[in-house]
């Protein structure tokens, strides 16, 4: 017997089923797109690794240096953290899709080795059609002398100074398709200049974050700095492409609990070096005071890191994070990050 939809309830049920099917289809298509993107990127990395089989073979290596204090305190294992807000543009663009802020901005500062200074800034706007974000990273290498060899002698004359810089400008889009899945993409313009010479390129970041439904476990993947080769003067070089896989889960409490312990794990597969493992742990009291620690495995010099954070959102929309990262014989690096959001 043919059934006719003669009531308002029948039509609402049919529309609900249709809407649910569309969401599932969009989620599957997005997942497959990013899976293909990650496979292609991973294939490119493996091909390049087989071709060179050695470290230090890419340019724009400043793109591999982390920006913010929270994730560095966690041993750079935070690609599955879903509450980084605008800082997520530097870590995994899919993170921004889970933000609960309408606006979020951050500023990070790092006094690096050899009097090099790193500055990072980010901003996001959470709209009805997704999260739009921008970011900037600047490395200032300080003032250097420009010299010229004196003819017939083994000495050089100082003829001036120059100030080399590295810059990355980012624009991203992220969206939470369901309450468990988010994706994000970032387009980056990167540039380095030394005196009158410069190199520039366009690279892409992409990522996903997925809550598995197994308690608080979420998994994530991101492909960073994917792009074609660039050229400095007449010498071509490849981009520092890296594939990261990660997971995070609360082993005590949650973000609404008085006490929370979050553990993190990331596997790193770069195209200019060997695979690495990063781990981290974050302990929070009322999500107001936070203590963090991390450890890196299979690195030449980098080992442990730690830091703390003060989240004053209960009073004012402001947070402060600090980290210290150990680089073995090179010493320690301090980082400071300020973040605000409403």
BAKELUM-476643 format. One line per 5 residues: their letters; for each residue x, y, z of C-alpha. Coordinates in steps of 0.5 Angstrom, whole numbers, plus 500, padded with zeros to 3 digits. Example, Ala and Ser with C-alpha at 12.3 -4.5 7.8 and 13.67 -1.06 7.14 Angstrom:
BEGIN
AS) 525 491 516 | 527 498 514 .
This chain:
BEGIN
XXXXX) 500 500 500 | 503 507 498 | 504 512 504 | 502 519 503 | 505 524 507 .
XXXXX) 499 528 510 | 501 531 516 | 506 536 518 | 510 531 523 | 511 527 516 .
XXXXX) 514 532 512 | 519 535 518 | 521 528 519 | 523 527 512 | 526 534 512 .
XXXXX) 530 532 518 | 533 525 515 | 535 529 508 | 538 534 512 | 542 529 516 .
XXXXX) 544 525 510 | 547 532 507 | 551 533 513 | 554 526 513 | 555 527 505 .
XXXXX) 559 533 506 | 563 530 512 | 565 524 508 | 567 528 502 | 571 533 506 .
XXXXX) 574 527 510 | 576 524 503 | 579 530 500 | 583 531 506 | 585 524 506 .
XXXXX) 587 525 499 | 591 531 500 | 595 528 506 | 597 522 502 | 599 526 496 .
XXXXX) 603 530 501 | 606 524 504 | 608 521 498 | 612 528 496 | 615 527 503 .
XXXXX) 617 520 502 | 619 521 495 | 624 527 497 | 627 523 503 | 628 517 498 .
XXXXX) 632 522 493 | 636 526 498 | 636 521 505 | 639 527 509 | 638 533 513 .
XXXXX) 638 540 512 | 636 540 505 | 630 545 505 | 630 552 505 | 625 557 509 .
XXXXX) 627 553 515 | 624 558 520 | 617 555 518 | 619 549 522 | 620 553 528 .
XXXXX) 614 554 533 | 611 560 535 | 607 560 541 | 609 558 548 | 603 553 550 .
XXXXX) 605 548 545 | 612 549 546 | 611 548 553 | 608 541 551 | 614 539 547 .
XXXXX) 610 541 540 | 605 536 541 | 599 540 541 | 596 539 534 | 590 535 537 .
XXXXX) 588 541 542 | 582 544 540 | 582 550 545 | 588 554 542 | 583 559 539 .
XXXXX) 587 564 534 | 594 560 535 | 591 554 532 | 593 558 525 | 600 556 527 .
XXXXX) 599 549 529 | 593 546 526 | 588 550 522 | 583 545 523 | 583 547 531 .
XXXXX) 580 554 529 | 574 550 527 | 572 549 534 | 573 556 537 | 568 558 542 .
XXXXX) 570 565 541 | 567 571 536 | 574 574 536 | 581 572 538 | 588 575 537 .
XXXXX) 595 573 540 | 602 576 540 | 608 571 541 | 615 573 542 | 621 569 543 .
XXXXX) 629 571 544 | 632 566 539 | 639 564 539 | 645 569 536 | 640 575 538 .
XXXXX) 635 573 533 | 628 575 535 | 622 572 533 | 615 575 533 | 608 572 532 .
XXXXX) 601 575 531 | 594 572 529 | 587 573 529 | 581 570 528 | 573 572 526 .
XXXXX) 568 566 527 | 562 568 522 | 556 564 520 | 560 561 514 | 566 559 518 .
XXXXX) 572 561 522 | 577 566 518 | 584 567 520 | 590 571 519 | 597 570 522 .
XXXXX) 604 573 521 | 611 571 523 | 617 575 523 | 624 573 524 | 629 579 525 .
XXXXX) 636 577 525 | 639 583 527 | 644 588 523 | 650 585 520 | 656 588 517 .
XXXXX) 657 588 509 | 664 587 507 | 668 587 501 | 675 584 500 | 680 589 499 .
XXXXX) 684 587 492 | 691 583 493 | 690 583 501 | 687 578 506 | 682 583 509 .
XXXXX) 675 586 508 | 673 593 508 | 666 594 512 | 662 598 506 | 655 598 510 .
XXXXX) 650 594 514 | 644 590 512 | 638 587 516 | 636 580 514 | 629 578 515 .
XXXXX) 624 572 514 | 617 573 514 | 611 569 513 | 604 572 512 | 598 567 513 .
XXXXX) 590 567 511 | 586 561 513 | 579 558 513 | 576 553 518 | 570 550 519 .
XXXXX) 567 545 524 | 562 540 520 | 559 537 526 | 561 537 533 | 566 532 533 .
XXXXX) 570 534 526 | 573 540 524 | 578 542 518 | 582 548 516 | 586 550 510 .
XXXXX) 591 556 510 | 595 559 505 | 602 562 506 | 606 567 503 | 613 566 505 .
XXXXX) 619 571 504 | 627 571 506 | 631 577 504 | 639 578 505 | 641 585 503 .
XXXXX) 639 585 496 | 637 578 495 | 631 575 496 | 627 568 495 | 619 568 496 .
XXXXX) 614 563 495 | 607 560 496 | 605 554 501 | 599 551 504 | 597 548 510 .
XXXXX) 591 543 511 | 589 539 517 | 583 535 521 | 581 534 528 | 576 529 530 .
XXXXX) 573 527 536 | 573 519 536 | 567 518 541 | 572 514 545 | 571 518 552 .
XXXXX) 575 525 550 | 580 522 545 | 581 526 539 | 586 525 533 | 589 530 528 .
XXXXX) 593 530 522 | 596 536 519 | 600 537 513 | 605 544 513 | 609 548 508 .
XXXXX) 606 544 502 | 609 547 496 | 613 548 490 | 620 549 490 | 623 556 491 .
XXXXX) 629 559 488 | 635 564 492 | 639 567 486 | 640 561 482 | 640 556 487 .
XXXXX) 633 552 487 | 631 549 494 | 625 545 496 | 620 547 502 | 620 544 509 .
XXXXX) 614 540 508 | 612 536 514 | 606 531 516 | 604 531 523 | 599 526 526 .
XXXXX) 597 527 533 | 592 525 539 | 590 528 545 | 585 526 551 | 584 527 558 .
XXXXX) 586 522 563 | 583 526 569 | 577 531 569 | 575 535 563 | 575 542 561 .
XXXXX) 569 544 566 | 572 540 572 | 576 543 578 | 582 539 576 | 584 536 569 .
XXXXX) 590 532 566 | 591 532 559 | 596 528 555 | 598 529 548 | 602 525 543 .
XXXXX) 605 527 536 | 609 523 530 | 613 528 526 | 615 526 519 | 619 531 515 .
XXXXX) 622 531 508 | 628 534 511 | 630 529 516 | 628 523 520 | 622 521 524 .
XXXXX) 621 524 531 | 616 523 537 | 613 529 541 | 609 528 548 | 606 533 552 .
XXXXX) 602 533 559 | 598 539 561 | 595 540 569 | 590 545 570 | 586 547 576 .
XXXXX) 579 550 575 | 582 552 568 | 585 558 571 | 592 556 573 | 596 551 568 .
XXXXX) 602 547 568 | 605 544 562 | 611 539 560 | 614 536 554 | 619 531 552 .
XXXXX) 622 530 545 | 624 523 542 | 629 522 536 | 632 529 536 | 639 531 536 .
XXXXX) 639 536 541 | 632 538 543 | 629 534 549 | 625 537 555 | 620 543 555 .
XXXXX) 616 546 561 | 612 552 562 | 605 555 565 | 599 559 564 | 594 563 567 .
XXXXX) 587 564 564 | 584 570 566 | 577 569 562 | 573 568 568 | 575 576 570 .
XXXXX) 577 578 563 | 578 575 556 | 586 575 557 | 591 569 558 | 598 569 559 .
XXXXX) 603 563 557 | 610 562 558 | 615 556 556 | 622 554 556 | 625 549 551 .
XXXXX) 632 546 552 | 636 545 546 | 642 541 549 | 649 544 548 | 645 550 545 .
XXXXX) 642 552 551 | 635 554 553 | 629 558 549 | 624 562 553 | 617 564 549 .
XXXXX) 612 569 552 | 605 569 549 | 599 573 550 | 592 572 548 | 585 575 548 .
XX) 578 573 546 | 571 575 546 .
